[in-house]
Amino acid sequence: MFDTIDATGTGRKSDPRMRNVEAEMIRSHELCLKISARKPTDPDYKGLLEE
């Protein structure tokens, strides 16, 4: 993801290479929130980390 931002130089949303970066950043943030809300013993914990 950050390679794409670096490759665009400015990281402008209008750059076609940036098209998926924002969506992936949002998805990553949501996964972090889900992981933080679970205990390591939760059956879903490992699957979330792998994702």
mmCIF entry with sequence, helices, sheets and N, C-alpha, C, O atoms, coordinates in Angstrom:
data_MODEL
# 
_entry.id   MODEL 
# 
_entity.id                         1 
_entity.type                       polymer 
_entity.pdbx_number_of_molecules   1 
# 
_entity_poly.entity_id                      1 
_entity_poly.type                           'polypeptide(L)' 
_entity_poly.nstd_linkage                   no 
_entity_poly.nstd_monomer                   no 
_entity_poly.pdbx_seq_one_letter_code       MFDTIDATGTGRKSDPRMRNVEAEMIRSHELCLKISARKPTDPDYKGLLEE 
_entity_poly.pdbx_seq_one_letter_code_can   MFDTIDATGTGRKSDPRMRNVEAEMIRSHELCLKISARKPTDPDYKGLLEE 
_entity_poly.pdbx_strand_id                 A 
# 
loop_
_entity_poly_seq.entity_id 
_entity_poly_seq.num 
_entity_poly_seq.mon_id 
_entity_poly_seq.hetero 
1 1  MET n 
1 2  PHE n 
1 3  ASP n 
1 4  THR n 
1 5  ILE n 
1 6  ASP n 
1 7  ALA n 
1 8  THR n 
1 9  GLY n 
1 10 THR n 
1 11 GLY n 
1 12 ARG n 
1 13 LYS n 
1 14 SER n 
1 15 ASP n 
1 16 PRO n 
1 17 ARG n 
1 18 MET n 
1 19 ARG n 
1 20 ASN n 
1 21 VAL n 
1 22 GLU n 
1 23 ALA n 
1 24 GLU n 
1 25 MET n 
1 26 ILE n 
1 27 ARG n 
1 28 SER n 
1 29 HIS n 
1 30 GLU n 
1 31 LEU n 
1 32 CYS n 
1 33 LEU n 
1 34 LYS n 
1 35 ILE n 
1 36 SER n 
1 37 ALA n 
1 38 ARG n 
1 39 LYS n 
1 40 PRO n 
1 41 THR n 
1 42 ASP n 
1 43 PRO n 
1 44 ASP n 
1 45 TYR n 
1 46 LYS n 
1 47 GLY n 
1 48 LEU n 
1 49 LEU n 
1 50 GLU n 
1 51 GLU n 
# 
_struct_asym.id          A 
_struct_asym.entity_id   1 
# 
loop_
_struct_conf.conf_type_id 
_struct_conf.id 
_struct_conf.pdbx_PDB_helix_id 
_struct_conf.beg_label_comp_id 
_struct_conf.beg_label_asym_id 
_struct_conf.beg_label_seq_id 
_struct_conf.pdbx_beg_PDB_ins_code 
_struct_conf.end_label_comp_id 
_struct_conf.end_label_asym_id 
_struct_conf.end_label_seq_id 
_struct_conf.pdbx_end_PDB_ins_code 
_struct_conf.beg_auth_comp_id 
_struct_conf.beg_auth_asym_id 
_struct_conf.beg_auth_seq_id 
_struct_conf.end_auth_comp_id 
_struct_conf.end_auth_asym_id 
_struct_conf.end_auth_seq_id 
_struct_conf.pdbx_PDB_helix_class 
_struct_conf.details 
_struct_conf.pdbx_PDB_helix_length 
HELX_P HELX_P1 AA1 PHE A 2  ? THR A 8  ? PHE A 2  THR A 8  1 ? 7  
HELX_P HELX_P2 AA2 PRO A 16 ? MET A 18 ? PRO A 16 MET A 18 5 ? 3  
HELX_P HELX_P3 AA3 VAL A 21 ? SER A 36 ? VAL A 21 SER A 36 1 ? 16 
HELX_P HELX_P4 AA4 TYR A 45 ? GLU A 50 ? TYR A 45 GLU A 50 1 ? 6  
# 
_struct_conf_type.id          HELX_P 
_struct_conf_type.criteria    ? 
_struct_conf_type.reference   ? 
# 
loop_
_atom_site.group_PDB 
_atom_site.id 
_atom_site.type_symbol 
_atom_site.label_atom_id 
_atom_site.label_alt_id 
_atom_site.label_comp_id 
_atom_site.label_asym_id 
_atom_site.label_entity_id 
_atom_site.label_seq_id 
_atom_site.pdbx_PDB_ins_code 
_atom_site.Cartn_x 
_atom_site.Cartn_y 
_atom_site.Cartn_z 
_atom_site.occupancy 
_atom_site.B_iso_or_equiv 
_atom_site.pdbx_formal_charge 
_atom_site.auth_seq_id 
_atom_site.auth_comp_id 
_atom_site.auth_asym_id 
_atom_site.auth_atom_id 
_atom_site.pdbx_PDB_model_num 
ATOM 1   N N  . MET A 1 1  ? 0.825   -1.186  0.000   1.00 0.00 ? 1  MET A N  1 
ATOM 2   C CA . MET A 1 1  ? 0.000   0.000   0.000   1.00 0.00 ? 1  MET A CA 1 
ATOM 3   C C  . MET A 1 1  ? 0.872   1.252   0.000   1.00 0.00 ? 1  MET A C  1 
ATOM 4   O O  . MET A 1 1  ? 0.666   2.154   -0.812  1.00 0.00 ? 1  MET A O  1 
ATOM 5   N N  . PHE A 1 2  ? 1.847   1.309   0.912   1.00 0.00 ? 2  PHE A N  1 
ATOM 6   C CA . PHE A 1 2  ? 2.697   2.494   0.969   1.00 0.00 ? 2  PHE A CA 1 
ATOM 7   C C  . PHE A 1 2  ? 3.600   2.592   -0.246  1.00 0.00 ? 2  PHE A C  1 
ATOM 8   O O  . PHE A 1 2  ? 4.015   3.689   -0.620  1.00 0.00 ? 2  PHE A O  1 
ATOM 9   N N  . ASP A 1 3  ? 3.913   1.457   -0.871  1.00 0.00 ? 3  ASP A N  1 
ATOM 10  C CA . ASP A 1 3  ? 4.674   1.486   -2.113  1.00 0.00 ? 3  ASP A CA 1 
ATOM 11  C C  . ASP A 1 3  ? 3.901   2.237   -3.190  1.00 0.00 ? 3  ASP A C  1 
ATOM 12  O O  . ASP A 1 3  ? 4.481   2.976   -3.985  1.00 0.00 ? 3  ASP A O  1 
ATOM 13  N N  . THR A 1 4  ? 2.582   2.037   -3.205  1.00 0.00 ? 4  THR A N  1 
ATOM 14  C CA . THR A 1 4  ? 1.742   2.731   -4.178  1.00 0.00 ? 4  THR A CA 1 
ATOM 15  C C  . THR A 1 4  ? 1.746   4.228   -3.907  1.00 0.00 ? 4  THR A C  1 
ATOM 16  O O  . THR A 1 4  ? 1.835   5.031   -4.835  1.00 0.00 ? 4  THR A O  1 
ATOM 17  N N  . ILE A 1 5  ? 1.650   4.601   -2.643  1.00 0.00 ? 5  ILE A N  1 
ATOM 18  C CA . ILE A 1 5  ? 1.672   6.025   -2.291  1.00 0.00 ? 5  ILE A CA 1 
ATOM 19  C C  . ILE A 1 5  ? 3.007   6.631   -2.705  1.00 0.00 ? 5  ILE A C  1 
ATOM 20  O O  . ILE A 1 5  ? 3.044   7.711   -3.294  1.00 0.00 ? 5  ILE A O  1 
ATOM 21  N N  . ASP A 1 6  ? 4.100   5.943   -2.400  1.00 0.00 ? 6  ASP A N  1 
ATOM 22  C CA . ASP A 1 6  ? 5.427   6.439   -2.766  1.00 0.00 ? 6  ASP A CA 1 
ATOM 23  C C  . ASP A 1 6  ? 5.584   6.547   -4.279  1.00 0.00 ? 6  ASP A C  1 
ATOM 24  O O  . ASP A 1 6  ? 6.197   7.490   -4.779  1.00 0.00 ? 6  ASP A O  1 
ATOM 25  N N  . ALA A 1 7  ? 5.027   5.577   -5.008  1.00 0.00 ? 7  ALA A N  1 
ATOM 26  C CA . ALA A 1 7  ? 5.166   5.562   -6.467  1.00 0.00 ? 7  ALA A CA 1 
ATOM 27  C C  . ALA A 1 7  ? 4.437   6.737   -7.117  1.00 0.00 ? 7  ALA A C  1 
ATOM 28  O O  . ALA A 1 7  ? 4.852   7.206   -8.177  1.00 0.00 ? 7  ALA A O  1 
ATOM 29  N N  . THR A 1 8  ? 3.361   7.218   -6.499  1.00 0.00 ? 8  THR A N  1 
ATOM 30  C CA . THR A 1 8  ? 2.606   8.324   -7.079  1.00 0.00 ? 8  THR A CA 1 
ATOM 31  C C  . THR A 1 8  ? 3.270   9.668   -6.794  1.00 0.00 ? 8  THR A C  1 
ATOM 32  O O  . THR A 1 8  ? 2.941   10.674  -7.424  1.00 0.00 ? 8  THR A O  1 
ATOM 33  N N  . GLY A 1 9  ? 4.187   9.683   -5.864  1.00 0.00 ? 9  GLY A N  1 
ATOM 34  C CA . GLY A 1 9  ? 4.868   10.930  -5.524  1.00 0.00 ? 9  GLY A CA 1 
ATOM 35  C C  . GLY A 1 9  ? 4.059   11.780  -4.579  1.00 0.00 ? 9  GLY A C  1 
ATOM 36  O O  . GLY A 1 9  ? 4.431   11.942  -3.416  1.00 0.00 ? 9  GLY A O  1 
ATOM 37  N N  . THR A 1 10 ? 2.972   12.321  -5.052  1.00 0.00 ? 10 THR A N  1 
ATOM 38  C CA . THR A 1 10 ? 2.173   13.234  -4.234  1.00 0.00 ? 10 THR A CA 1 
ATOM 39  C C  . THR A 1 10 ? 1.082   12.512  -3.460  1.00 0.00 ? 10 THR A C  1 
ATOM 40  O O  . THR A 1 10 ? 0.580   13.038  -2.467  1.00 0.00 ? 10 THR A O  1 
ATOM 41  N N  . GLY A 1 11 ? 0.709   11.323  -3.896  1.00 0.00 ? 11 GLY A N  1 
ATOM 42  C CA . GLY A 1 11 ? -0.365  10.588  -3.230  1.00 0.00 ? 11 GLY A CA 1 
ATOM 43  C C  . GLY A 1 11 ? -1.735  11.165  -3.503  1.00 0.00 ? 11 GLY A C  1 
ATOM 44  O O  . GLY A 1 11 ? -2.655  10.981  -2.706  1.00 0.00 ? 11 GLY A O  1 
ATOM 45  N N  . ARG A 1 12 ? -1.883  11.854  -4.606  1.00 0.00 ? 12 ARG A N  1 
ATOM 46  C CA . ARG A 1 12 ? -3.182  12.474  -4.935  1.00 0.00 ? 12 ARG A CA 1 
ATOM 47  C C  . ARG A 1 12 ? -4.214  11.422  -5.306  1.00 0.00 ? 12 ARG A C  1 
ATOM 48  O O  . ARG A 1 12 ? -3.912  10.455  -6.006  1.00 0.00 ? 12 ARG A O  1 
ATOM 49  N N  . LYS A 1 13 ? -5.429  11.620  -4.830  1.00 0.00 ? 13 LYS A N  1 
ATOM 50  C CA . LYS A 1 13 ? -6.516  10.684  -5.124  1.00 0.00 ? 13 LYS A CA 1 
ATOM 51  C C  . LYS A 1 13 ? -6.833  10.598  -6.610  1.00 0.00 ? 13 LYS A C  1 
ATOM 52  O O  . LYS A 1 13 ? -7.366  9.588   -7.069  1.00 0.00 ? 13 LYS A O  1 
ATOM 53  N N  . SER A 1 14 ? -6.516  11.628  -7.359  1.00 0.00 ? 14 SER A N  1 
ATOM 54  C CA . SER A 1 14 ? -6.816  11.625  -8.791  1.00 0.00 ? 14 SER A CA 1 
ATOM 55  C C  . SER A 1 14 ? -5.887  10.694  -9.569  1.00 0.00 ? 14 SER A C  1 
ATOM 56  O O  . SER A 1 14 ? -6.181  10.336  -10.709 1.00 0.00 ? 14 SER A O  1 
ATOM 57  N N  . ASP A 1 15 ? -4.770  10.303  -8.961  1.00 0.00 ? 15 ASP A N  1 
ATOM 58  C CA . ASP A 1 15 ? -3.838  9.392   -9.620  1.00 0.00 ? 15 ASP A CA 1 
ATOM 59  C C  . ASP A 1 15 ? -4.466  7.999   -9.654  1.00 0.00 ? 15 ASP A C  1 
ATOM 60  O O  . ASP A 1 15 ? -4.875  7.497   -8.606  1.00 0.00 ? 15 ASP A O  1 
ATOM 61  N N  . PRO A 1 16 ? -4.555  7.359   -10.817 1.00 0.00 ? 16 PRO A N  1 
ATOM 62  C CA . PRO A 1 16 ? -5.203  6.050   -10.925 1.00 0.00 ? 16 PRO A CA 1 
ATOM 63  C C  . PRO A 1 16 ? -4.571  4.980   -10.034 1.00 0.00 ? 16 PRO A C  1 
ATOM 64  O O  . PRO A 1 16 ? -5.244  4.028   -9.639  1.00 0.00 ? 16 PRO A O  1 
ATOM 65  N N  . ARG A 1 17 ? -3.291  5.129   -9.716  1.00 0.00 ? 17 ARG A N  1 
ATOM 66  C CA . ARG A 1 17 ? -2.630  4.152   -8.845  1.00 0.00 ? 17 ARG A CA 1 
ATOM 67  C C  . ARG A 1 17 ? -3.102  4.254   -7.400  1.00 0.00 ? 17 ARG A C  1 
ATOM 68  O O  . ARG A 1 17 ? -2.881  3.338   -6.608  1.00 0.00 ? 17 ARG A O  1 
ATOM 69  N N  . MET A 1 18 ? -3.746  5.355   -7.057  1.00 0.00 ? 18 MET A N  1 
ATOM 70  C CA . MET A 1 18 ? -4.237  5.570   -5.691  1.00 0.00 ? 18 MET A CA 1 
ATOM 71  C C  . MET A 1 18 ? -5.660  5.058   -5.492  1.00 0.00 ? 18 MET A C  1 
ATOM 72  O O  . MET A 1 18 ? -6.187  5.096   -4.380  1.00 0.00 ? 18 MET A O  1 
ATOM 73  N N  . ARG A 1 19 ? -6.275  4.584   -6.559  1.00 0.00 ? 19 ARG A N  1 
ATOM 74  C CA . ARG A 1 19 ? -7.676  4.185   -6.563  1.00 0.00 ? 19 ARG A CA 1 
ATOM 75  C C  . ARG A 1 19 ? -8.034  3.248   -5.405  1.00 0.00 ? 19 ARG A C  1 
ATOM 76  O O  . ARG A 1 19 ? -9.062  3.445   -4.757  1.00 0.00 ? 19 ARG A O  1 
ATOM 77  N N  . ASN A 1 20 ? -7.221  2.251   -5.137  1.00 0.00 ? 20 ASN A N  1 
ATOM 78  C CA . ASN A 1 20 ? -7.558  1.260   -4.121  1.00 0.00 ? 20 ASN A CA 1 
ATOM 79  C C  . ASN A 1 20 ? -6.912  1.513   -2.767  1.00 0.00 ? 20 ASN A C  1 
ATOM 80  O O  . ASN A 1 20 ? -7.231  0.831   -1.793  1.00 0.00 ? 20 ASN A O  1 
ATOM 81  N N  . VAL A 1 21 ? -6.018  2.475   -2.695  1.00 0.00 ? 21 VAL A N  1 
ATOM 82  C CA . VAL A 1 21 ? -5.281  2.705   -1.462  1.00 0.00 ? 21 VAL A CA 1 
ATOM 83  C C  . VAL A 1 21 ? -6.205  3.148   -0.328  1.00 0.00 ? 21 VAL A C  1 
ATOM 84  O O  . VAL A 1 21 ? -6.111  2.631   0.785   1.00 0.00 ? 21 VAL A O  1 
ATOM 85  N N  . GLU A 1 22 ? -7.082  4.087   -0.598  1.00 0.00 ? 22 GLU A N  1 
ATOM 86  C CA . GLU A 1 22 ? -7.974  4.589   0.447   1.00 0.00 ? 22 GLU A CA 1 
ATOM 87  C C  . GLU A 1 22 ? -8.874  3.473   0.969   1.00 0.00 ? 22 GLU A C  1 
ATOM 88  O O  . GLU A 1 22 ? -9.062  3.359   2.180   1.00 0.00 ? 22 GLU A O  1 
ATOM 89  N N  . ALA A 1 23 ? -9.423  2.664   0.099   1.00 0.00 ? 23 ALA A N  1 
ATOM 90  C CA . ALA A 1 23 ? -10.288 1.558   0.529   1.00 0.00 ? 23 ALA A CA 1 
ATOM 91  C C  . ALA A 1 23 ? -9.513  0.559   1.375   1.00 0.00 ? 23 ALA A C  1 
ATOM 92  O O  . ALA A 1 23 ? -10.039 0.047   2.364   1.00 0.00 ? 23 ALA A O  1 
ATOM 93  N N  . GLU A 1 24 ? -8.279  0.278   1.002   1.00 0.00 ? 24 GLU A N  1 
ATOM 94  C CA . GLU A 1 24 ? -7.454  -0.664  1.766   1.00 0.00 ? 24 GLU A CA 1 
ATOM 95  C C  . GLU A 1 24 ? -7.075  -0.097  3.128   1.00 0.00 ? 24 GLU A C  1 
ATOM 96  O O  . GLU A 1 24 ? -6.987  -0.840  4.105   1.00 0.00 ? 24 GLU A O  1 
ATOM 97  N N  . MET A 1 25 ? -6.854  1.200   3.201   1.00 0.00 ? 25 MET A N  1 
ATOM 98  C CA . MET A 1 25 ? -6.548  1.835   4.484   1.00 0.00 ? 25 MET A CA 1 
ATOM 99  C C  . MET A 1 25 ? -7.757  1.760   5.423   1.00 0.00 ? 25 MET A C  1 
ATOM 100 O O  . MET A 1 25 ? -7.603  1.513   6.619   1.00 0.00 ? 25 MET A O  1 
ATOM 101 N N  . ILE A 1 26 ? -8.933  1.970   4.888   1.00 0.00 ? 26 ILE A N  1 
ATOM 102 C CA . ILE A 1 26 ? -10.157 1.876   5.696   1.00 0.00 ? 26 ILE A CA 1 
ATOM 103 C C  . ILE A 1 26 ? -10.359 0.444   6.170   1.00 0.00 ? 26 ILE A C  1 
ATOM 104 O O  . ILE A 1 26 ? -10.683 0.212   7.335   1.00 0.00 ? 26 ILE A O  1 
ATOM 105 N N  . ARG A 1 27 ? -10.167 -0.529  5.259   1.00 0.00 ? 27 ARG A N  1 
ATOM 106 C CA . ARG A 1 27 ? -10.321 -1.934  5.623   1.00 0.00 ? 27 ARG A CA 1 
ATOM 107 C C  . ARG A 1 27 ? -9.320  -2.323  6.715   1.00 0.00 ? 27 ARG A C  1 
ATOM 108 O O  . ARG A 1 27 ? -9.675  -3.029  7.659   1.00 0.00 ? 27 ARG A O  1 
ATOM 109 N N  . SER A 1 28 ? -8.085  -1.870  6.589   1.00 0.00 ? 28 SER A N  1 
ATOM 110 C CA . SER A 1 28 ? -7.060  -2.165  7.586   1.00 0.00 ? 28 SER A CA 1 
ATOM 111 C C  . SER A 1 28 ? -7.420  -1.577  8.942   1.00 0.00 ? 28 SER A C  1 
ATOM 112 O O  . SER A 1 28 ? -7.251  -2.223  9.976   1.00 0.00 ? 28 SER A O  1 
ATOM 113 N N  . HIS A 1 29 ? -7.914  -0.351  8.926   1.00 0.00 ? 29 HIS A N  1 
ATOM 114 C CA . HIS A 1 29 ? -8.320  0.299   10.173  1.00 0.00 ? 29 HIS A CA 1 
ATOM 115 C C  . HIS A 1 29 ? -9.451  -0.471  10.845  1.00 0.00 ? 29 HIS A C  1 
ATOM 116 O O  . HIS A 1 29 ? -9.429  -0.676  12.059  1.00 0.00 ? 29 HIS A O  1 
ATOM 117 N N  . GLU A 1 30 ? -10.433 -0.893  10.067  1.00 0.00 ? 30 GLU A N  1 
ATOM 118 C CA . GLU A 1 30 ? -11.562 -1.655  10.619  1.00 0.00 ? 30 GLU A CA 1 
ATOM 119 C C  . GLU A 1 30 ? -11.091 -2.989  11.206  1.00 0.00 ? 30 GLU A C  1 
ATOM 120 O O  . GLU A 1 30 ? -11.578 -3.414  12.254  1.00 0.00 ? 30 GLU A O  1 
ATOM 121 N N  . LEU A 1 31 ? -10.150 -3.643  10.534  1.00 0.00 ? 31 LEU A N  1 
ATOM 122 C CA . LEU A 1 31 ? -9.600  -4.891  11.071  1.00 0.00 ? 31 LEU A CA 1 
ATOM 123 C C  . LEU A 1 31 ? -8.879  -4.651  12.397  1.00 0.00 ? 31 LEU A C  1 
ATOM 124 O O  . LEU A 1 31 ? -9.018  -5.443  13.330  1.00 0.00 ? 31 LEU A O  1 
ATOM 125 N N  . CYS A 1 32 ? -8.119  -3.575  12.485  1.00 0.00 ? 32 CYS A N  1 
ATOM 126 C CA . CYS A 1 32 ? -7.420  -3.250  13.733  1.00 0.00 ? 32 CYS A CA 1 
ATOM 127 C C  . CYS A 1 32 ? -8.409  -3.041  14.876  1.00 0.00 ? 32 CYS A C  1 
ATOM 128 O O  . CYS A 1 32 ? -8.174  -3.491  15.997  1.00 0.00 ? 32 CYS A O  1 
ATOM 129 N N  . LEU A 1 33 ? -9.494  -2.370  14.593  1.00 0.00 ? 33 LEU A N  1 
ATOM 130 C CA . LEU A 1 33 ? -10.519 -2.162  15.617  1.00 0.00 ? 33 LEU A CA 1 
ATOM 131 C C  . LEU A 1 33 ? -11.133 -3.479  16.065  1.00 0.00 ? 33 LEU A C  1 
ATOM 132 O O  . LEU A 1 33 ? -11.353 -3.686  17.259  1.00 0.00 ? 33 LEU A O  1 
ATOM 133 N N  . LYS A 1 34 ? -11.412 -4.371  15.119  1.00 0.00 ? 34 LYS A N  1 
ATOM 134 C CA . LYS A 1 34 ? -11.980 -5.679  15.455  1.00 0.00 ? 34 LYS A CA 1 
ATOM 135 C C  . LYS A 1 34 ? -11.001 -6.502  16.292  1.00 0.00 ? 34 LYS A C  1 
ATOM 136 O O  . LYS A 1 34 ? -11.403 -7.138  17.266  1.00 0.00 ? 34 LYS A O  1 
ATOM 137 N N  . ILE A 1 35 ? -9.742  -6.492  15.925  1.00 0.00 ? 35 ILE A N  1 
ATOM 138 C CA . ILE A 1 35 ? -8.724  -7.244  16.655  1.00 0.00 ? 35 ILE A CA 1 
ATOM 139 C C  . ILE A 1 35 ? -8.575  -6.695  18.069  1.00 0.00 ? 35 ILE A C  1 
ATOM 140 O O  . ILE A 1 35 ? -8.476  -7.458  19.030  1.00 0.00 ? 35 ILE A O  1 
ATOM 141 N N  . SER A 1 36 ? -8.559  -5.381  18.192  1.00 0.00 ? 36 SER A N  1 
ATOM 142 C CA . SER A 1 36 ? -8.402  -4.755  19.503  1.00 0.00 ? 36 SER A CA 1 
ATOM 143 C C  . SER A 1 36 ? -9.568  -5.045  20.440  1.00 0.00 ? 36 SER A C  1 
ATOM 144 O O  . SER A 1 36 ? -9.410  -5.022  21.660  1.00 0.00 ? 36 SER A O  1 
ATOM 145 N N  . ALA A 1 37 ? -10.725 -5.313  19.876  1.00 0.00 ? 37 ALA A N  1 
ATOM 146 C CA . ALA A 1 37 ? -11.918 -5.554  20.686  1.00 0.00 ? 37 ALA A CA 1 
ATOM 147 C C  . ALA A 1 37 ? -12.041 -7.013  21.136  1.00 0.00 ? 37 ALA A C  1 
ATOM 148 O O  . ALA A 1 37 ? -12.974 -7.356  21.863  1.00 0.00 ? 37 ALA A O  1 
ATOM 149 N N  . ARG A 1 38 ? -11.105 -7.878  20.709  1.00 0.00 ? 38 ARG A N  1 
ATOM 150 C CA . ARG A 1 38 ? -11.174 -9.293  21.046  1.00 0.00 ? 38 ARG A CA 1 
ATOM 151 C C  . ARG A 1 38 ? -10.000 -9.715  21.922  1.00 0.00 ? 38 ARG A C  1 
ATOM 152 O O  . ARG A 1 38 ? -8.927  -9.111  21.905  1.00 0.00 ? 38 ARG A O  1 
ATOM 153 N N  . LYS A 1 39 ? -10.244 -10.759 22.676  1.00 0.00 ? 39 LYS A N  1 
ATOM 154 C CA . LYS A 1 39 ? -9.177  -11.365 23.469  1.00 0.00 ? 39 LYS A CA 1 
ATOM 155 C C  . LYS A 1 39 ? -8.427  -12.349 22.573  1.00 0.00 ? 39 LYS A C  1 
ATOM 156 O O  . LYS A 1 39 ? -9.013  -12.901 21.641  1.00 0.00 ? 39 LYS A O  1 
ATOM 157 N N  . PRO A 1 40 ? -7.148  -12.575 22.840  1.00 0.00 ? 40 PRO A N  1 
ATOM 158 C CA . PRO A 1 40 ? -6.386  -13.542 22.040  1.00 0.00 ? 40 PRO A CA 1 
ATOM 159 C C  . PRO A 1 40 ? -6.959  -14.959 22.082  1.00 0.00 ? 40 PRO A C  1 
ATOM 160 O O  . PRO A 1 40 ? -6.657  -15.775 21.211  1.00 0.00 ? 40 PRO A O  1 
ATOM 161 N N  . THR A 1 41 ? -7.770  -15.251 23.072  1.00 0.00 ? 41 THR A N  1 
ATOM 162 C CA . THR A 1 41 ? -8.385  -16.581 23.163  1.00 0.00 ? 41 THR A CA 1 
ATOM 163 C C  . THR A 1 41 ? -9.668  -16.699 22.336  1.00 0.00 ? 41 THR A C  1 
ATOM 164 O O  . THR A 1 41 ? -10.216 -17.794 22.199  1.00 0.00 ? 41 THR A O  1 
ATOM 165 N N  . ASP A 1 42 ? -10.146 -15.596 21.791  1.00 0.00 ? 42 ASP A N  1 
ATOM 166 C CA . ASP A 1 42 ? -11.350 -15.601 20.950  1.00 0.00 ? 42 ASP A CA 1 
ATOM 167 C C  . ASP A 1 42 ? -11.071 -16.417 19.690  1.00 0.00 ? 42 ASP A C  1 
ATOM 168 O O  . ASP A 1 42 ? -10.026 -16.236 19.066  1.00 0.00 ? 42 ASP A O  1 
ATOM 169 N N  . PRO A 1 43 ? -11.989 -17.316 19.301  1.00 0.00 ? 43 PRO A N  1 
ATOM 170 C CA . PRO A 1 43 ? -11.777 -18.144 18.112  1.00 0.00 ? 43 PRO A CA 1 
ATOM 171 C C  . PRO A 1 43 ? -11.566 -17.344 16.818  1.00 0.00 ? 43 PRO A C  1 
ATOM 172 O O  . PRO A 1 43 ? -10.900 -17.833 15.906  1.00 0.00 ? 43 PRO A O  1 
ATOM 173 N N  . ASP A 1 44 ? -12.107 -16.150 16.721  1.00 0.00 ? 44 ASP A N  1 
ATOM 174 C CA . ASP A 1 44 ? -11.969 -15.324 15.519  1.00 0.00 ? 44 ASP A CA 1 
ATOM 175 C C  . ASP A 1 44 ? -10.670 -14.516 15.482  1.00 0.00 ? 44 ASP A C  1 
ATOM 176 O O  . ASP A 1 44 ? -10.310 -13.957 14.445  1.00 0.00 ? 44 ASP A O  1 
ATOM 177 N N  . TYR A 1 45 ? -9.978  -14.458 16.606  1.00 0.00 ? 45 TYR A N  1 
ATOM 178 C CA . TYR A 1 45 ? -8.786  -13.607 16.733  1.00 0.00 ? 45 TYR A CA 1 
ATOM 179 C C  . TYR A 1 45 ? -7.718  -13.950 15.693  1.00 0.00 ? 45 TYR A C  1 
ATOM 180 O O  . TYR A 1 45 ? -7.236  -13.067 14.985  1.00 0.00 ? 45 TYR A O  1 
ATOM 181 N N  . LYS A 1 46 ? -7.354  -15.208 15.602  1.00 0.00 ? 46 LYS A N  1 
ATOM 182 C CA . LYS A 1 46 ? -6.295  -15.614 14.674  1.00 0.00 ? 46 LYS A CA 1 
ATOM 183 C C  . LYS A 1 46 ? -6.686  -15.324 13.222  1.00 0.00 ? 46 LYS A C  1 
ATOM 184 O O  . LYS A 1 46 ? -5.854  -14.872 12.436  1.00 0.00 ? 46 LYS A O  1 
ATOM 185 N N  . GLY A 1 47 ? -7.934  -15.579 12.867  1.00 0.00 ? 47 GLY A N  1 
ATOM 186 C CA . GLY A 1 47 ? -8.398  -15.318 11.505  1.00 0.00 ? 47 GLY A CA 1 
ATOM 187 C C  . GLY A 1 47 ? -8.304  -13.844 11.149  1.00 0.00 ? 47 GLY A C  1 
ATOM 188 O O  . GLY A 1 47 ? -7.935  -13.498 10.027  1.00 0.00 ? 47 GLY A O  1 
ATOM 189 N N  . LEU A 1 48 ? -8.634  -12.975 12.094  1.00 0.00 ? 48 LEU A N  1 
ATOM 190 C CA . LEU A 1 48 ? -8.538  -11.535 11.856  1.00 0.00 ? 48 LEU A CA 1 
ATOM 191 C C  . LEU A 1 48 ? -7.077  -11.118 11.657  1.00 0.00 ? 48 LEU A C  1 
ATOM 192 O O  . LEU A 1 48 ? -6.769  -10.298 10.793  1.00 0.00 ? 48 LEU A O  1 
ATOM 193 N N  . LEU A 1 49 ? -6.187  -11.690 12.463  1.00 0.00 ? 49 LEU A N  1 
ATOM 194 C CA . LEU A 1 49 ? -4.758  -11.374 12.300  1.00 0.00 ? 49 LEU A CA 1 
ATOM 195 C C  . LEU A 1 49 ? -4.251  -11.828 10.935  1.00 0.00 ? 49 LEU A C  1 
ATOM 196 O O  . LEU A 1 49 ? -3.473  -11.123 10.291  1.00 0.00 ? 49 LEU A O  1 
ATOM 197 N N  . GLU A 1 50 ? -4.684  -12.983 10.505  1.00 0.00 ? 50 GLU A N  1 
ATOM 198 C CA . GLU A 1 50 ? -4.241  -13.502 9.207   1.00 0.00 ? 50 GLU A CA 1 
ATOM 199 C C  . GLU A 1 50 ? -4.758  -12.661 8.040   1.00 0.00 ? 50 GLU A C  1 
ATOM 200 O O  . GLU A 1 50 ? -4.100  -12.519 7.009   1.00 0.00 ? 50 GLU A O  1 
ATOM 201 N N  . GLU A 1 51 ? -5.955  -12.108 8.234   1.00 0.00 ? 51 GLU A N  1 
ATOM 202 C CA . GLU A 1 51 ? -6.525  -11.275 7.168   1.00 0.00 ? 51 GLU A CA 1 
ATOM 203 C C  . GLU A 1 51 ? -5.719  -10.016 6.996   1.00 0.00 ? 51 GLU A C  1 
ATOM 204 O O  . GLU A 1 51 ? -6.042  -9.188  6.145   1.00 0.00 ? 51 GLU A O  1 
# 
